[in-house]
């Protein structure tokens, strides 16, 4: 969540940033934050004043009792009872104001970085670069949802039988291809200096709030109400929450983790060409990279993570492009996001396969994730994450782009993991 002192010190900049996100009531929201914070501070000041008075009276009572003036001591002791009631009321009001302030801050998204373009829809995103050659396929090319039937490698009907729409069953070489990509992505991350973790795929409510999925995406997450646990929409949630309420040493930065998990999202969308097959699922596999960095180095880390993901796409020999998302298309918690899209030659459209984002202090403020420098002072770190990579659309693009009349060629980099070179 946003820092109140930053809202006070840079009100105009914060307002301009939220307006870039098309938050039309941004001024009202920020003024409400300042008003609640003023009331909270005023209540705290009153409470402290009463507490100071109580301390003075307590000393006076001690002196009077020592001097044998019990009646006078009893007389002013009545005032301490009154003060205790007033302090109790002020503490309750202070707690209520703090809760109201936090609840309000939870509804305000992160302020975009100055480089984020204005815009409302994906059409307003900025194309940063394109790489690779779009393959010219033979006449009779097929989209991946036809190819998976032809080669019997993924069964959507069986998934519907077991769980419902959006839960595919990978079979034979389809399952092996999934496992090969996961191992390849993990090995590449380890070579790049990331530490592998295997986190839980269920998280508690506090973890959801910590990284900003709650309350923003509550309706999109699977919720086990009996235990009040949520199935993760991305490994970002459990991995980043490993550092909730933690103070790390500045010398430990950057912290780099990678993890593979299944991911679960309720909002799979309606049926149609853009969500057919593997294009959008309720359950999918993903390898996620997470970094905790010094604030001065987070944008350098973001560029490095973007280059790293691009390197994976290059090794898979997939044509791709990089987008800088506009204010209206960014995630709730992000300050700057790069999307990587690969070209699906049979569908003849770009498919998003990765988002790499810098959250600055938005998550770490919620998480109370700080670092301590040589001066022993603590400050909030910056957090970043990225898909490296999400498997379904990568698999779809590999199948479509590498299809031939005689089968589907596998990227050379996956051959050692697969044990075969074609389907």
C-alpha positions as CSV (number, residue, x, y, z in Angstrom):
1,X,0.0,0.0,0.0
2,X,1.0,3.6,-0.5
3,X,3.0,5.4,2.3
4,X,1.1,8.1,4.0
5,X,4.1,10.3,4.3
6,X,4.7,10.1,0.6
7,X,1.1,11.1,-0.1
8,X,1.6,14.2,2.2
9,X,5.0,15.1,0.8
10,X,4.2,14.5,-2.9
11,X,0.5,14.9,-3.2
12,X,0.6,16.4,-6.7
13,X,2.8,13.6,-8.0
14,X,0.7,10.9,-6.4
15,X,-2.5,12.4,-7.8
16,X,-1.0,12.6,-11.3
17,X,0.1,9.0,-11.1
18,X,-3.3,7.7,-10.0
19,X,-5.0,9.7,-12.7
20,X,-2.7,8.0,-15.2
21,X,-4.3,4.8,-14.0
22,X,-7.7,6.5,-14.7
23,X,-8.7,6.6,-11.0
24,X,-11.2,9.4,-11.4
25,X,-11.8,9.9,-7.7
26,X,-8.0,9.9,-6.9
27,X,-8.1,13.4,-5.3
28,X,-10.9,12.4,-3.0
29,X,-9.2,9.2,-2.0
30,X,-5.9,10.9,-1.2
31,X,-7.6,13.7,0.8
32,X,-9.5,11.0,2.8
33,X,-6.1,9.4,3.6
34,X,-4.7,12.7,4.8
35,X,-7.9,13.5,6.8
36,X,-8.0,10.1,8.5
37,X,-4.3,10.4,9.3
38,X,-4.8,13.9,10.8
39,X,-7.6,12.5,13.0
40,X,-5.4,9.5,14.0
41,X,-2.5,11.8,15.0
42,X,-4.8,14.2,16.9
43,X,-6.3,11.3,18.8
44,X,-2.8,9.9,19.6
45,X,-1.7,13.4,20.8
46,X,-4.7,13.7,23.1
47,X,-4.1,10.2,24.5
48,X,-0.5,11.0,25.1
49,X,-1.4,14.3,26.9
50,X,-3.8,12.5,29.2
51,X,-1.3,9.8,29.8
52,X,1.3,12.4,30.8
53,X,-1.2,14.0,33.1
54,X,-1.9,10.7,34.7
55,X,1.9,10.1,35.3
56,X,2.2,13.6,37.0
57,X,-0.8,12.9,39.2
58,X,0.6,9.5,40.1
59,X,3.8,11.1,41.3
60,X,1.8,13.7,43.3
61,X,-0.2,11.0,45.0
62,X,3.1,9.3,46.0
63,X,4.4,12.5,47.5
64,X,1.2,13.3,49.4
65,X,1.0,9.8,50.8
66,X,4.6,10.1,51.9
67,X,3.8,13.4,53.6
68,X,0.8,11.9,55.4
69,X,-1.8,13.8,53.4
70,X,-4.0,10.8,52.6
71,X,-7.2,12.9,52.1
72,X,-5.6,15.1,49.5
73,X,-4.2,12.0,47.8
74,X,-7.7,10.4,47.7
75,X,-9.1,13.6,46.2
76,X,-6.8,13.8,43.2
77,X,-7.0,10.0,42.7
78,X,-10.5,10.5,41.5
79,X,-9.0,12.4,38.6
80,X,-6.9,9.5,37.6
81,X,-10.0,7.3,37.3
82,X,-11.5,9.9,34.9
83,X,-8.3,10.0,32.9
84,X,-8.2,6.2,32.6
85,X,-11.7,6.3,31.0
86,X,-10.7,9.1,28.6
87,X,-7.5,7.3,27.7
88,X,-9.5,4.1,27.0
89,X,-12.0,5.9,24.8
90,X,-9.1,7.6,22.9
91,X,-7.3,4.3,22.4
92,X,-10.5,2.7,21.0
93,X,-11.0,5.7,18.7
94,X,-7.3,5.6,17.7
95,X,-7.5,1.8,16.9
96,X,-10.7,2.4,14.8
97,X,-9.1,5.2,12.8
98,X,-6.0,3.1,12.1
99,X,-8.3,0.3,10.8
100,X,-10.2,2.7,8.7
101,X,-7.0,4.2,7.3
102,X,-5.5,0.8,6.5
103,X,-8.8,-0.3,4.8
104,X,-8.8,2.8,2.7
105,X,-5.2,2.4,1.7
106,X,-5.9,-1.2,0.6
107,X,-8.3,0.2,-2.0
108,X,-5.8,2.5,-3.6
109,X,-3.5,1.0,-6.3
110,X,0.2,1.7,-6.7
111,X,1.4,4.9,-8.3
112,X,2.9,4.2,-11.8
113,X,6.5,5.0,-12.5
114,X,7.1,8.2,-14.5
115,X,8.0,6.1,-17.6
116,X,4.6,4.4,-17.7
117,X,2.6,5.6,-20.7
118,X,-0.9,7.0,-20.3
119,X,-3.7,4.9,-21.6
120,X,-6.8,2.9,-20.8
121,X,-6.7,-0.4,-22.7
122,X,-4.1,-2.9,-23.9
123,X,-4.1,-1.1,-27.3
124,X,-2.4,1.8,-25.5
125,X,0.6,-0.3,-24.3
126,X,4.0,0.7,-25.7
127,X,5.9,-1.8,-27.8
128,X,9.5,-1.7,-26.5
129,X,11.0,-4.2,-28.9
130,X,10.3,-7.2,-31.1
131,X,12.6,-10.2,-31.7
132,X,12.7,-13.2,-33.9
133,X,11.0,-14.1,-37.2
134,X,7.4,-15.1,-37.4
135,X,7.3,-18.5,-39.1
136,X,5.5,-19.0,-42.4
137,X,3.5,-22.1,-41.9
138,X,2.2,-24.5,-44.5
139,X,-1.3,-24.5,-45.9
140,X,-3.5,-26.5,-43.5
141,X,-1.8,-25.3,-40.4
142,X,-3.9,-25.9,-37.2
143,X,-4.3,-24.1,-33.9
144,X,-3.0,-25.9,-30.8
145,X,-6.4,-27.1,-29.7
146,X,-6.7,-29.2,-32.9
147,X,-3.0,-30.4,-32.7
148,X,-3.4,-31.7,-29.1
149,X,-6.4,-33.8,-30.3
150,X,-4.5,-35.0,-33.4
151,X,-1.5,-36.2,-31.4
152,X,-3.4,-37.1,-28.2
153,X,-1.2,-35.1,-25.8
154,X,-3.8,-33.1,-23.8
155,X,-7.4,-34.1,-23.0
156,X,-9.8,-31.3,-22.1
157,X,-12.8,-33.5,-22.0
158,X,-11.2,-35.7,-19.4
159,X,-10.4,-32.6,-17.4
160,X,-14.0,-31.5,-17.5
161,X,-15.0,-35.0,-16.2
162,X,-12.6,-34.8,-13.3
163,X,-12.8,-31.2,-12.3
164,X,-14.5,-28.9,-14.8
165,X,-13.7,-26.6,-17.7
166,X,-10.2,-25.1,-17.6
167,X,-8.5,-28.1,-15.9
168,X,-6.7,-30.0,-18.7
169,X,-5.1,-33.4,-18.4
170,X,-1.7,-33.7,-20.0
171,X,-0.9,-37.1,-21.4
172,X,2.1,-38.9,-22.9
173,X,4.5,-36.6,-24.7
174,X,2.3,-33.6,-23.6
175,X,3.0,-34.4,-19.9
176,X,6.7,-35.0,-20.7
177,X,6.9,-31.6,-22.5
178,X,5.4,-29.9,-19.4
179,X,7.9,-31.5,-17.1
180,X,10.8,-30.7,-19.5
181,X,9.9,-27.0,-19.6
182,X,9.6,-26.8,-15.8
183,X,13.0,-28.4,-15.4
184,X,14.5,-26.2,-18.1
185,X,13.1,-23.0,-16.6
186,X,14.3,-24.0,-13.1
187,X,17.8,-24.9,-14.3
188,X,18.1,-21.6,-16.2
189,X,17.1,-19.7,-13.1
190,X,19.6,-21.5,-10.9
191,X,22.3,-20.7,-13.4
192,X,21.3,-17.1,-13.2
193,X,21.8,-17.0,-9.4
194,X,18.3,-17.6,-8.1
195,X,17.7,-19.9,-5.1
196,X,15.0,-22.5,-5.6
197,X,12.2,-22.8,-3.1
198,X,9.1,-25.1,-3.1
199,X,6.4,-23.1,-1.3
200,X,2.9,-24.1,-0.2
201,X,0.2,-23.6,-2.8
202,X,-2.3,-22.6,-0.1
203,X,-1.8,-19.3,1.7
204,X,-3.6,-17.6,4.6
205,X,-5.4,-14.3,4.4
206,X,-2.5,-12.3,5.8
207,X,-0.3,-13.5,3.0
208,X,-3.0,-12.5,0.4
209,X,-3.0,-9.0,1.9
210,X,0.7,-8.9,2.1
211,X,1.3,-9.1,-1.6
212,X,-1.9,-7.3,-2.7
213,X,-4.0,-10.1,-4.0
214,X,-6.5,-9.2,-1.3
215,X,-8.8,-7.4,-1.3
216,X,-8.2,-6.5,-5.0
217,X,-8.5,-10.0,-6.5
218,X,-10.6,-11.8,-3.9
219,X,-13.2,-12.8,-6.5
220,X,-10.6,-14.3,-8.7
221,X,-9.0,-16.6,-6.1
222,X,-10.2,-20.1,-5.0
223,X,-11.1,-19.8,-1.3
224,X,-11.3,-22.7,1.1
225,X,-13.8,-21.1,3.5
226,X,-13.6,-23.9,6.1
227,X,-9.9,-23.1,6.7
228,X,-9.9,-19.6,5.4
229,X,-7.1,-20.5,3.0
230,X,-6.6,-19.4,-0.6
231,X,-5.2,-21.4,-3.5
232,X,-2.4,-19.3,-5.0
233,X,-2.8,-17.5,-8.3
234,X,1.0,-17.3,-8.6
235,X,4.1,-18.4,-6.6
236,X,4.8,-14.7,-6.1
237,X,2.4,-14.8,-3.1
238,X,4.0,-17.5,-0.9
239,X,7.6,-16.7,-2.0
240,X,7.4,-13.0,-1.2
241,X,5.5,-13.7,2.0
242,X,8.5,-15.7,3.2
243,X,10.0,-12.3,4.1
244,X,6.9,-10.8,5.8
245,X,7.8,-9.1,9.1
246,X,11.5,-9.6,8.4
247,X,14.4,-7.2,8.6
248,X,17.3,-8.4,6.4
249,X,20.8,-7.0,6.2
250,X,21.6,-4.7,3.4
251,X,24.5,-7.0,2.6
252,X,22.0,-9.8,1.8
253,X,20.5,-7.8,-1.0
254,X,19.5,-8.7,-3.6
255,X,17.6,-11.7,-2.5
256,X,16.7,-13.9,-5.6
257,X,14.3,-16.8,-5.4
258,X,12.7,-19.0,-8.0
259,X,9.8,-21.5,-7.5
260,X,7.7,-23.8,-9.6
261,X,4.0,-24.2,-8.6
262,X,0.7,-25.0,-10.1
263,X,-1.4,-21.8,-10.1
264,X,-5.2,-21.4,-9.8
265,X,-7.4,-18.6,-11.1
266,X,-11.2,-18.6,-11.1
267,X,-11.6,-15.9,-13.8
268,X,-10.9,-18.0,-16.9
269,X,-13.2,-15.9,-19.1
270,X,-15.9,-16.9,-21.6
271,X,-15.6,-19.4,-24.4
272,X,-14.2,-18.0,-27.7
273,X,-11.1,-18.0,-29.9
274,X,-9.1,-15.9,-27.5
275,X,-9.7,-18.2,-24.6
276,X,-9.8,-21.6,-26.3
277,X,-7.5,-24.5,-25.6
278,X,-4.5,-23.4,-23.5
279,X,-5.0,-19.7,-23.9
280,X,-6.7,-19.3,-20.5
281,X,-7.1,-21.9,-17.8
282,X,-8.3,-22.3,-14.2
283,X,-5.2,-24.3,-13.3
284,X,-1.8,-24.0,-15.0
285,X,1.9,-24.4,-14.2
286,X,4.3,-21.6,-13.8
287,X,7.9,-20.9,-12.8
288,X,8.2,-17.6,-10.9
289,X,11.2,-15.4,-10.1
290,X,11.1,-13.0,-7.2
291,X,13.7,-10.4,-6.1
292,X,14.0,-8.3,-3.0
293,X,16.3,-5.4,-3.7
294,X,17.7,-2.1,-2.4
295,X,15.5,0.8,-3.6
296,X,18.3,2.3,-5.5
297,X,18.8,-0.8,-7.6
298,X,15.2,-2.1,-8.2
299,X,14.9,-0.7,-11.8
300,X,18.3,-2.1,-12.7
301,X,17.0,-5.4,-11.4
302,X,13.8,-5.0,-13.4
303,X,15.7,-4.6,-16.6
304,X,17.9,-7.6,-15.8
305,X,14.8,-9.7,-15.1
306,X,13.3,-8.6,-18.4
307,X,16.4,-9.5,-20.3
308,X,16.5,-12.9,-18.5
309,X,13.0,-13.8,-19.6
310,X,13.8,-12.7,-23.1
311,X,16.8,-15.0,-23.0
312,X,14.4,-18.0,-22.3
313,X,12.2,-17.1,-25.2
314,X,15.3,-16.8,-27.5
315,X,16.5,-20.2,-26.4
316,X,13.1,-21.6,-27.2
317,X,13.3,-20.0,-30.6
318,X,10.0,-18.2,-30.2
319,X,9.3,-14.8,-31.8
320,X,8.4,-12.3,-29.1
321,X,7.8,-8.7,-28.3
322,X,8.1,-6.7,-25.1
323,X,5.4,-4.2,-24.0
324,X,5.5,-1.5,-21.4
325,X,2.0,-1.5,-19.9
326,X,0.0,1.7,-19.8
327,X,-1.6,3.0,-16.7
328,X,-5.0,1.5,-17.4
329,X,-3.7,-2.0,-18.1
330,X,-1.3,-2.4,-15.2
331,X,-1.8,-4.7,-12.2
332,X,-3.1,-3.2,-9.0
333,X,0.2,-3.4,-7.1
334,X,2.7,-2.6,-9.9
335,X,4.7,0.6,-10.4
336,X,6.0,-0.6,-13.8
337,X,5.3,-3.8,-15.8
338,X,6.8,-5.3,-18.9
339,X,4.7,-7.9,-20.6
340,X,6.4,-10.5,-22.9
341,X,4.2,-11.8,-25.7
342,X,5.0,-14.6,-28.2
343,X,3.5,-14.9,-31.6
344,X,1.2,-17.8,-32.2
345,X,1.5,-18.5,-35.9
346,X,-1.6,-20.6,-36.3
347,X,-3.8,-18.3,-34.3
348,X,-2.0,-15.3,-35.9
349,X,-2.0,-13.3,-32.7
350,X,0.3,-12.3,-29.8
351,X,-0.1,-14.3,-26.6
352,X,1.1,-12.9,-23.2
353,X,3.5,-15.4,-21.6
354,X,5.2,-13.3,-18.9
355,X,4.8,-10.2,-16.8
356,X,7.8,-8.7,-15.0
357,X,7.0,-6.0,-12.5
358,X,8.6,-3.7,-10.0
359,X,6.3,-3.0,-7.0
360,X,8.7,-0.6,-5.3
361,X,7.6,-0.3,-1.6
362,X,3.9,-1.1,-2.3
363,X,4.2,-4.7,-1.2
364,X,7.0,-4.3,1.3
365,X,5.0,-1.6,3.2
366,X,2.2,-4.2,3.7
367,X,4.7,-6.9,4.5
368,X,6.8,-4.7,6.8
369,X,9.8,-6.1,4.8
370,X,12.8,-3.9,5.6
371,X,16.6,-4.0,5.5
372,X,19.1,-2.6,7.9
373,X,22.2,-0.7,6.6
374,X,25.6,-0.1,8.1
375,X,24.1,2.9,9.9
376,X,21.7,0.5,11.8
377,X,18.7,2.3,10.4
378,X,15.9,0.4,8.7
379,X,14.0,1.2,5.6
380,X,11.6,-0.6,3.3
381,X,13.1,-2.8,0.5
382,X,11.7,-3.0,-3.0
383,X,10.1,-6.2,-4.3
384,X,9.9,-7.5,-7.9
385,X,8.6,-10.6,-9.6
386,X,8.2,-12.2,-13.0
387,X,6.9,-15.2,-14.8
388,X,9.8,-17.2,-16.1
389,X,7.7,-18.7,-17.5
390,X,4.0,-19.5,-17.5
391,X,3.7,-22.8,-19.4
392,X,0.3,-23.0,-21.2
393,X,0.8,-20.3,-23.9
394,X,4.4,-21.2,-24.3
395,X,3.3,-24.8,-25.0
396,X,0.6,-23.5,-27.4
397,X,3.2,-21.5,-29.3
398,X,5.7,-24.3,-29.5
399,X,3.0,-26.6,-30.9
400,X,1.7,-24.1,-33.4
401,X,4.9,-22.5,-34.6
402,X,6.8,-25.8,-35.0
403,X,4.2,-27.9,-36.7
404,X,5.0,-29.6,-40.0
405,X,2.9,-32.0,-42.1
406,X,4.9,-34.8,-40.5
407,X,4.8,-33.8,-36.8
408,X,5.8,-31.1,-34.4
409,X,9.5,-30.3,-34.0
410,X,10.7,-29.6,-30.4
411,X,13.0,-26.7,-29.6
412,X,16.6,-28.0,-29.5
413,X,17.2,-26.6,-26.0
414,X,14.5,-29.0,-24.7
415,X,15.9,-32.2,-26.4
416,X,18.0,-33.2,-23.4
417,X,15.0,-32.9,-21.1
418,X,12.5,-34.6,-23.4
419,X,14.3,-37.7,-24.7
420,X,12.6,-37.0,-28.1
421,X,12.9,-34.3,-30.7
422,X,9.4,-34.3,-32.2
423,X,5.8,-35.2,-31.5
